[in-house]
Amino acid sequence: MATCPRCKGHLTDGHRCPRRPLFVFAEVLGCALLGALLSFALLAAFDPHNQASDLDVVAISVGAIVAVGINRVLRT
């Protein structure tokens, strides 16, 4: 059986090379940043006087983790 010159995998009719680790990392990082920004914007919209300042880090972290989780689930 022939092999792919790029990834050395079996070259079948429906062959697609796996994504490169750098692109996967960039996608995850971008998704995390976007999720963190969105969660911070939602926190600012619902708490305009910033009364719960200790929740800033928690909201940003949870937003980033949820965004990456949704991205990974939808990617597979």
ChimeraX commands (.cxc) that place a marker at each C-alpha (Angstrom):
marker #1 position 0.00,0.00,0.00 radius 0.5
marker #1 position 1.22,3.51,-0.77 radius 0.5
marker #1 position 2.20,5.90,1.99 radius 0.5
marker #1 position 1.59,9.61,2.27 radius 0.5
marker #1 position 4.80,11.60,1.60 radius 0.5
marker #1 position 3.88,14.15,4.26 radius 0.5
marker #1 position 2.74,12.10,7.29 radius 0.5
marker #1 position 3.87,8.60,6.23 radius 0.5
marker #1 position 0.35,7.21,6.87 radius 0.5
marker #1 position -1.52,4.77,4.65 radius 0.5
marker #1 position -2.67,6.55,1.52 radius 0.5
marker #1 position -6.30,5.48,1.16 radius 0.5
marker #1 position -9.12,7.17,-0.76 radius 0.5
marker #1 position -10.26,9.20,2.24 radius 0.5
marker #1 position -6.80,10.00,3.65 radius 0.5
marker #1 position -6.33,13.26,5.50 radius 0.5
marker #1 position -3.07,14.13,7.23 radius 0.5
marker #1 position -3.38,14.84,10.96 radius 0.5
marker #1 position -3.16,18.45,11.99 radius 0.5
marker #1 position 0.24,19.70,13.05 radius 0.5
marker #1 position 0.75,20.23,16.78 radius 0.5
marker #1 position 1.57,23.93,16.35 radius 0.5
marker #1 position -1.76,24.60,14.61 radius 0.5
marker #1 position -3.64,22.66,17.28 radius 0.5
marker #1 position -1.87,24.65,20.02 radius 0.5
marker #1 position -2.65,27.95,18.27 radius 0.5
marker #1 position -6.30,26.97,17.90 radius 0.5
marker #1 position -6.58,26.00,21.58 radius 0.5
marker #1 position -4.81,29.17,22.71 radius 0.5
marker #1 position -6.99,31.38,20.52 radius 0.5
marker #1 position -10.12,29.67,21.74 radius 0.5
marker #1 position -9.04,30.07,25.37 radius 0.5
marker #1 position -8.33,33.78,24.88 radius 0.5
marker #1 position -11.67,34.32,23.18 radius 0.5
marker #1 position -13.52,32.43,25.92 radius 0.5
marker #1 position -11.75,34.40,28.63 radius 0.5
marker #1 position -12.54,37.69,26.92 radius 0.5
marker #1 position -16.18,36.74,26.45 radius 0.5
marker #1 position -16.57,35.65,30.08 radius 0.5
marker #1 position -14.94,38.87,31.26 radius 0.5
marker #1 position -17.31,40.89,29.08 radius 0.5
marker #1 position -20.29,39.00,30.51 radius 0.5
marker #1 position -19.03,39.59,34.04 radius 0.5
marker #1 position -18.62,43.30,33.33 radius 0.5
marker #1 position -22.12,43.47,31.82 radius 0.5
marker #1 position -23.83,41.77,34.77 radius 0.5
marker #1 position -21.68,43.35,37.51 radius 0.5
marker #1 position -21.01,46.93,36.33 radius 0.5
marker #1 position -19.82,48.17,39.74 radius 0.5
marker #1 position -17.37,45.26,40.11 radius 0.5
marker #1 position -18.73,44.29,43.52 radius 0.5
marker #1 position -17.49,40.73,43.17 radius 0.5
marker #1 position -13.87,41.49,42.34 radius 0.5
marker #1 position -12.73,38.11,43.65 radius 0.5
marker #1 position -14.74,36.40,40.92 radius 0.5
marker #1 position -12.79,38.02,38.08 radius 0.5
marker #1 position -10.06,35.37,37.95 radius 0.5
marker #1 position -12.56,32.55,38.45 radius 0.5
marker #1 position -14.86,33.81,35.68 radius 0.5
marker #1 position -11.99,34.28,33.23 radius 0.5
marker #1 position -10.52,30.86,34.01 radius 0.5
marker #1 position -13.84,29.04,33.77 radius 0.5
marker #1 position -14.67,30.87,30.54 radius 0.5
marker #1 position -11.38,29.83,28.99 radius 0.5
marker #1 position -11.73,26.21,30.11 radius 0.5
marker #1 position -15.32,25.95,28.89 radius 0.5
marker #1 position -14.43,27.49,25.52 radius 0.5
marker #1 position -11.55,25.06,25.00 radius 0.5
marker #1 position -13.74,22.15,26.10 radius 0.5
marker #1 position -16.50,23.06,23.67 radius 0.5
marker #1 position -13.97,23.51,20.88 radius 0.5
marker #1 position -12.37,20.11,21.50 radius 0.5
marker #1 position -15.74,18.34,21.69 radius 0.5
marker #1 position -16.95,19.91,18.46 radius 0.5
marker #1 position -13.63,19.23,16.68 radius 0.5
marker #1 position -13.72,15.45,17.13 radius 0.5
marker link #1:1,2 radius 0.2
marker link #1:2,3 radius 0.2
marker link #1:3,4 radius 0.2
marker link #1:4,5 radius 0.2
marker link #1:5,6 radius 0.2
marker link #1:6,7 radius 0.2
marker link #1:7,8 radius 0.2
marker link #1:8,9 radius 0.2
marker link #1:9,10 radius 0.2
marker link #1:10,11 radius 0.2
marker link #1:11,12 radius 0.2
marker link #1:12,13 radius 0.2
marker link #1:13,14 radius 0.2
marker link #1:14,15 radius 0.2
marker link #1:15,16 radius 0.2
marker link #1:16,17 radius 0.2
marker link #1:17,18 radius 0.2
marker link #1:18,19 radius 0.2
marker link #1:19,20 radius 0.2
marker link #1:20,21 radius 0.2
marker link #1:21,22 radius 0.2
marker link #1:22,23 radius 0.2
marker link #1:23,24 radius 0.2
marker link #1:24,25 radius 0.2
marker link #1:25,26 radius 0.2
marker link #1:26,27 radius 0.2
marker link #1:27,28 radius 0.2
marker link #1:28,29 radius 0.2
marker link #1:29,30 radius 0.2
marker link #1:30,31 radius 0.2
marker link #1:31,32 radius 0.2
marker link #1:32,33 radius 0.2
marker link #1:33,34 radius 0.2
marker link #1:34,35 radius 0.2
marker link #1:35,36 radius 0.2
marker link #1:36,37 radius 0.2
marker link #1:37,38 radius 0.2
marker link #1:38,39 radius 0.2
marker link #1:39,40 radius 0.2
marker link #1:40,41 radius 0.2
marker link #1:41,42 radius 0.2
marker link #1:42,43 radius 0.2
marker link #1:43,44 radius 0.2
marker link #1:44,45 radius 0.2
marker link #1:45,46 radius 0.2
marker link #1:46,47 radius 0.2
marker link #1:47,48 radius 0.2
marker link #1:48,49 radius 0.2
marker link #1:49,50 radius 0.2
marker link #1:50,51 radius 0.2
marker link #1:51,52 radius 0.2
marker link #1:52,53 radius 0.2
marker link #1:53,54 radius 0.2
marker link #1:54,55 radius 0.2
marker link #1:55,56 radius 0.2
marker link #1:56,57 radius 0.2
marker link #1:57,58 radius 0.2
marker link #1:58,59 radius 0.2
marker link #1:59,60 radius 0.2
marker link #1:60,61 radius 0.2
marker link #1:61,62 radius 0.2
marker link #1:62,63 radius 0.2
marker link #1:63,64 radius 0.2
marker link #1:64,65 radius 0.2
marker link #1:65,66 radius 0.2
marker link #1:66,67 radius 0.2
marker link #1:67,68 radius 0.2
marker link #1:68,69 radius 0.2
marker link #1:69,70 radius 0.2
marker link #1:70,71 radius 0.2
marker link #1:71,72 radius 0.2
marker link #1:72,73 radius 0.2
marker link #1:73,74 radius 0.2
marker link #1:74,75 radius 0.2
marker link #1:75,76 radius 0.2
view
